[in-house]
Amino acid sequence: NVNSQPFMRWRHRFDFVMEAIIKAEAETGERKGHYLNVTAPTSDQMMERAEYAKEIGAPIIMHDYITGGWSANTQLAQWCQANGMLLHIHRAMHAVLDRNPHH
């Protein structure tokens, strides 16, 4: 998962992706998008990423609900609803729970 590894920090990644989206939209005349992953070690950091995604014009963000936690997911969903943002819930680590026949 790409949250903010030393070789790819989240803010730089968000900026790079949004620049590419704007360029692609200008070249094609079509709407483009990307699910910016706001999952973070803490809910405060997650919300900082969500706010930044909104600030740079991203229409949709993504959250890894198992690794992020239920309360963080609820907080983010409520924020998205209040701020007109789309939220994609990703199932990272889901296979750990459902692919083991003895689990």
C-alpha positions in Angstrom: 0.0 0.0 0.0 1.2 3.5 -0.8 0.4 5.6 2.2 3.6 7.8 2.4 6.7 5.7 1.9 10.0 7.5 2.0 10.4 7.3 -1.8 6.9 8.5 -2.5 5.4 11.0 -0.1 1.7 11.5 -0.2 1.6 15.3 -0.8 4.0 15.0 -3.7 2.0 12.1 -5.1 -1.3 14.0 -4.8 0.2 17.0 -6.6 1.7 14.9 -9.4 -1.5 13.0 -9.9 -3.7 16.1 -10.0 -1.3 17.8 -12.5 -1.6 14.7 -14.7 -5.4 14.7 -14.4 -5.6 18.4 -15.4 -3.3 17.8 -18.3 -5.2 14.8 -19.6 -8.6 16.6 -19.3 -7.2 19.6 -21.3 -5.8 17.3 -24.0 -8.9 15.1 -24.3 -11.8 17.2 -23.3 -12.9 14.3 -21.1 -13.4 14.2 -17.3 -10.5 12.2 -15.7 -10.0 11.2 -12.1 -8.0 9.2 -9.6 -8.8 7.9 -6.1 -6.3 9.7 -3.9 -5.6 7.4 -0.9 -5.9 9.4 2.3 -5.3 6.4 4.6 -2.8 7.4 7.2 -1.3 6.3 10.6 -3.7 8.5 12.5 -7.2 9.9 11.8 -5.8 13.5 12.2 -3.3 12.8 9.4 -6.1 11.1 7.3 -8.2 14.3 7.6 -5.2 16.5 6.7 -4.8 14.4 3.5 -8.6 14.6 2.8 -8.5 18.4 3.2 -5.5 18.7 1.0 -7.2 16.5 -1.7 -10.2 18.8 -1.6 -8.0 21.9 -1.8 -6.2 20.8 -4.9 -9.5 19.9 -6.6 -9.8 16.1 -6.3 -13.4 15.0 -6.6 -12.9 11.6 -5.0 -10.7 10.1 -2.3 -10.1 6.6 -1.1 -9.7 5.0 2.3 -8.5 1.5 3.3 -11.3 0.7 5.8 -9.6 -2.3 7.5 -6.2 -0.8 8.0 -7.7 2.7 8.7 -10.2 1.5 11.2 -14.0 1.8 11.6 -14.1 5.1 13.5 -11.7 6.7 11.1 -13.9 5.5 8.2 -17.0 6.9 9.8 -15.3 10.2 10.4 -14.1 10.4 6.8 -17.5 9.4 5.4 -19.2 12.1 7.4 -16.6 14.7 6.3 -17.0 13.7 2.6 -20.8 14.0 2.8 -20.5 17.5 4.4 -17.9 18.6 1.9 -19.3 17.2 -1.4 -16.5 14.7 -1.9 -16.9 11.2 -3.2 -15.5 8.4 -1.0 -14.2 5.0 -2.3 -13.8 2.4 0.3 -10.9 0.1 -0.5 -10.7 -3.4 1.0 -6.9 -3.6 1.5 -6.1 -6.6 3.8 -9.6 -8.0 3.3 -8.1 -11.2 1.9 -6.4 -11.8 5.3 -9.9 -12.2 6.7 -11.8 -14.0 4.0 -9.4 -16.2 2.1 -8.5 -18.4 5.0 -11.1 -21.3 5.0 -10.5 -21.8 8.7 -10.9 -18.2 9.8 
